Amino acid sequence: MITKIDHHCEDFIEVARRYNSVIEKHAGVDLPGSEPHIHITSSPYGEQIIHFRLFCPTDRAIHLEQDIRCDFMYEYESRFAESTTEADKT
């Protein structure tokens, strides 16, 4: 997934790194960083919670979210559809 996210971000990642650094210096805050990050956890009810963090241009955030969600669902389906189908047969 990180490779796919990197591909979506390759046209602005250098600018994101620079802006991240400038914002940290001028605001005096420690930002999470400009590198894409994925965090997967489980809720107390067994649901999977997936967080994607990007430092990206505001006008591209919704489009990037949709692309990354699509990539994730494709990967999820390709890896787990087979095991789900087997479980349904029993």
JOWODA-V512582 format. One record per residue. N is the residue number from 0. SS is DSSP state (a for helix, b for strand, c for the rest). BURIAL is 1 if it has 16 or more other C-alpha atoms within 10 Angstrom, else 0. Layout:
[[N | SS | BURIAL] [N | SS | BURIAL]]
//
This chain:
[[0 | c | 0] [1 | a | 0] [2 | a | 0] [3 | a | 0] [4 | a | 1] [5 | a | 0] [6 | a | 0] [7 | a | 0] [8 | a | 1] [9 | c | 0] [10 | c | 0] [11 | c | 0] [12 | a | 1] [13 | a | 0] [14 | a | 0] [15 | a | 1] [16 | a | 0] [17 | a | 0] [18 | a | 0] [19 | a | 1] [20 | a | 1] [21 | a | 0] [22 | a | 0] [23 | a | 0] [24 | a | 0] [25 | a | 0] [26 | a | 0] [27 | c | 0] [28 | c | 0] [29 | c | 0] [30 | c | 0] [31 | c | 0] [32 | c | 0] [33 | c | 1] [34 | c | 1] [35 | c | 1] [36 | b | 0] [37 | b | 0] [38 | b | 0] [39 | b | 0] [40 | b | 0] [41 | b | 0] [42 | c | 0] [43 | c | 0] [44 | c | 0] [45 | c | 0] [46 | c | 0] [47 | b | 0] [48 | b | 0] [49 | b | 0] [50 | b | 0] [51 | b | 0] [52 | b | 0] [53 | c | 1] [54 | c | 1] [55 | c | 1] [56 | c | 0] [57 | a | 0] [58 | a | 0] [59 | a | 0] [60 | a | 0] [61 | a | 0] [62 | a | 0] [63 | a | 1] [64 | a | 0] [65 | a | 0] [66 | a | 0] [67 | a | 1] [68 | a | 0] [69 | a | 0] [70 | a | 0] [71 | a | 1] [72 | a | 0] [73 | a | 0] [74 | a | 0] [75 | a | 0] [76 | a | 0] [77 | a | 0] [78 | a | 0] [79 | a | 0] [80 | a | 0] [81 | a | 0] [82 | a | 0] [83 | a | 0] [84 | a | 0] [85 | a | 0] [86 | a | 0] [87 | a | 0] [88 | a | 0] [89 | c | 0]]
//
